[in-house]
Amino acid sequence: MRETVKKGGRRFLNISLIALAIIFTMVYFFQEKLIFYSKTLPQEYQYQFETKFEELFLTAEDGAVLNGLHFKVENPKGVILYNHGNAGELDSWGAWGETLAKRYHYDVVLWDYRGYGKSRGKRREELMLNDGLLFYNYCQNLFPEDAITVYGRSLGGFFATHITKNNAPRRLILESTPTSLLEVAQETYPFIPAKWLLKFRFQNIENVSQINIPTYLIHGTDDDLIPIEMGQRLYERSKAVEKYLHSIEGGNHNDLSNFEDPYFGALITILE
């Protein structure tokens, strides 16, 4: 009887270990789908917007071609380089680019990461981060550096801080951004050894400690994806002499624009 119980216990343990191995293997090889909620657009796709814009195709160091949009206004106060979140492509994010351009009278440059929209190329962390520098250099060819605002939303914060730590734009805006992708993975999937499985080590926490230009954070107090505590830690870690954390009371991760006065009011304060 005892021998049967022992064999049953070993069999259960072996099955459990095999199941865990399968789960961890799937997480490792399919993690891009968990991180990047992307779809592709055909190269012949035609963007339709009311605001004047130019479509951009910039070539990266490894030959990958990145797609972007440049919204243009008359006599702009500067240019906003916008790094969007992990879901959606320029066909949808372009509407937000228009909003920023119209409301605040800035040119706005947005771009799609590899695998999003018309952007192509293998996803490798360093290559992806450096793609953002292509668009920063594009902005720098058209505007003086002190007229460039780098803006990162959620996942886009990783690109925004990477761009900014190597340059000197006018200001940095971080909206609903995490301290690091590792911390997000550990909080979202506590049963998975993310420290060993995560291939993408995007982070903001070290970057902000190297950035001293004016830095502004916007974060919803009820954000259930990226807790506001992460925004507070970024604020505390920031070395910027001029910095501010705009807390949107009751705001979640994807609804901040519904809070008209506090959210758009914060942007007016930052961008005016």
NORNORCOR-V723074 format. One record per residue. N is the residue number from 1. PSI is psi in radians with two decimals (none if undefined). Layout:
n={N:N}
psi={PSI:PSI}
//
This chain:
n={1:2:3:4:5:6:7:8:9:10:11:12:13:14:15:16:17:18:19:20:21:22:23:24:25:26:27:28:29:30:31:32:33:34:35:36:37:38:39:40:41:42:43:44:45:46:47:48:49:50:51:52:53:54:55:56:57:58:59:60:61:62:63:64:65:66:67:68:69:70:71:72:73:74:75:76:77:78:79:80:81:82:83:84:85:86:87:88:89:90:91:92:93:94:95:96:97:98:99:100:101:102:103:104:105:106:107:108:109:110:111:112:113:114:115:116:117:118:119:120:121:122:123:124:125:126:127:128:129:130:131:132:133:134:135:136:137:138:139:140:141:142:143:144:145:146:147:148:149:150:151:152:153:154:155:156:157:158:159:160:161:162:163:164:165:166:167:168:169:170:171:172:173:174:175:176:177:178:179:180:181:182:183:184:185:186:187:188:189:190:191:192:193:194:195:196:197:198:199:200:201:202:203:204:205:206:207:208:209:210:211:212:213:214:215:216:217:218:219:220:221:222:223:224:225:226:227:228:229:230:231:232:233:234:235:236:237:238:239:240:241:242:243:244:245:246:247:248:249:250:251:252:253:254:255:256:257:258:259:260:261:262:263:264:265:266:267:268:269:270:271:272}
psi={-0.83:-0.67:-0.68:-0.74:-0.74:-0.77:-0.71:-0.69:-0.74:-0.69:-0.74:-0.74:-0.75:-0.74:-0.72:-0.75:-0.71:-0.75:-0.76:-0.71:-0.71:-0.77:-0.83:-0.65:-0.74:-0.74:-0.74:-0.81:-0.35:0.26:-0.44:-0.64:-0.42:-0.48:-0.79:1.84:1.45:2.75:2.74:2.72:2.54:2.58:-0.45:0.02:2.36:2.05:2.50:1.97:2.72:-0.60:2.50:2.32:2.82:2.37:2.40:2.53:1.90:2.45:2.24:3.04:-0.49:0.16:-0.13:2.53:2.18:2.36:2.42:3.00:2.46:1.83:2.37:2.40:2.85:2.30:1.05:2.61:-0.23:-2.81:2.44:2.13:1.88:2.21:1.94:3.10:-3.00:-0.07:2.35:2.72:-3.09:-0.43:-0.48:-0.72:-0.39:-0.58:-0.65:-0.62:-0.73:-0.77:-0.83:-0.75:-0.80:-0.79:-0.67:-0.01:0.87:2.60:2.61:2.24:2.15:2.72:2.73:2.41:2.91:2.27:-0.09:2.36:-2.19:-0.04:2.39:2.90:2.71:2.46:1.91:2.36:-0.95:-0.73:-0.75:-0.79:-0.71:-0.36:-0.63:-0.55:-0.49:-0.77:-0.52:-0.77:-0.64:-0.84:-0.70:-0.44:-0.29:-0.44:2.61:2.67:-0.57:0.10:0.13:2.23:2.20:2.19:2.24:2.25:2.21:-2.07:-0.62:-0.32:-0.59:-0.70:-0.68:-0.77:-0.56:-0.76:-0.80:-0.60:-0.33:0.09:-3.05:1.15:3.08:-0.75:2.85:2.28:2.24:2.07:2.10:0.79:2.53:2.88:-0.78:2.71:-0.56:-0.79:-0.66:-0.79:-0.71:-0.62:-0.62:-0.67:1.24:-0.33:-0.07:2.33:1.26:-0.55:-0.53:-0.39:-0.40:2.13:-0.48:2.07:0.73:2.41:2.67:-0.45:-0.67:-0.62:-0.79:-0.40:-0.13:0.07:2.19:0.08:2.85:2.24:2.25:2.25:2.42:2.24:2.40:2.43:-0.40:0.41:2.01:0.03:-0.87:1.64:2.55:-0.37:-0.54:-0.74:-0.69:-0.68:-0.66:-0.73:-0.80:-0.61:-0.38:2.42:0.12:2.34:-0.68:1.96:2.68:2.46:1.96:1.88:2.17:1.80:2.14:-0.09:2.44:-2.75:-0.66:0.28:0.30:-0.58:-0.21:-0.30:1.36:-1.03:-0.92:-0.66:-1.01:-0.46:-0.69:-0.72:-0.63:-0.80:-0.71:-0.76:-0.30:none}
//
